[in-house]
Structures are given as structure tokens and as C-alpha cells.
Amino acid sequence: QPQTFDDFLAYWDEMLDRFVPHKTVLYGTGYIRKGIPGPRRIPKPVWKVLSAPLNAYTRLVVVGTLPPQMREVCQLQWDAKKEKRFQRFAATVRALNPLLNRLPVRALYTSWAAAAWERAGVDPRRLHNRPAA
């Protein structure tokens, strides 16, 4: 286990260098490339229309947060236009963050995660919202 942040960065860089297009990786990222499968009860043509915004959002957020090496290995397409869209999304989230952090922890996390934070006596909003150095 890396003991310091610098150790973690070195470990992370090493893992990125070793990341390969294994069939499990490609399978795991298949939904990002092909779209989220629909419920059985919804006809495929209807799901194709309904899921389009969800799939676009999923691709933008998930692929946008990946390092370029991982995008390439996972065969996830990315270009300048998508990067610009992702940066606009990220700026919007940063702008909304002060408002979202006024919500109770139970509104921001799943019930089991909120309960765990409560048991630990930690307010996660303070962990994730420190100004950048």
C-alpha cells in the first residue's frame, strides 16, 4: 500500500503503464461503448430512444474522468469536442457544489453509506470539498 500521496502517484503511474486491453476490461467497459441494456419489459426501439440521454451522460462522465491511457486501452472514443463538453459539465458541478453540500448527508449518499459515515462520526462533505492547493 502506498504510504504517502507521492507514493500513490508513483503507484498509479506504474499501474497505468501496465494496463492492457484484457477481455475482462473490454467486457466491463462494453456498456459504456454500446449503451446500457434495457429492461425486458421495454421494447428495444422504445429503450433506444429513452436510453439515449442516459447513455450520453454515462459516456461523458465515466470516460471524461478516465486518464487518456485507460481510454485508449478500453477503446473508448474521446476527442476535443467531448473534452470541452466534459469540462463544461465539470464546471457546472463545481458551481452547484456549494448548494448540494447544504443537503443532508442522507440525501447525498445511499442509506448504507450515510449510516457508515454517521457511525464513523465523519461528515464526508468536509473531506471532499477542500479548496485546491
Residue pairs with C-beta under 8 A, 6 or more apart in sequence:
2 8
2 10
2 11
16 67
16 69
16 70
17 69
19 25
19 69
19 70
19 73
20 73
21 73
21 74
21 75
25 73
25 74
26 74
26 75
29 74
29 75
29 76
31 37
31 58
32 58
32 59
32 62
32 63
32 74
32 76
33 75
33 76
35 51
35 55
36 51
36 54
36 55
36 58
38 44
38 47
38 48
38 50
38 51
39 47
42 50
59 76
60 82
60 85
60 86
60 89
61 86
61 89
63 71
63 76
63 77
63 78
63 82
64 78
64 82
64 83
64 86
64 89
64 90
66 74
66 76
68 78
70 76
71 77
71 78
97 129
100 108
101 108
101 125
101 129
105 114
105 117
105 118
105 123
105 124
105 125
106 114
108 114
108 124
108 125
109 117
109 124
117 123
117 124
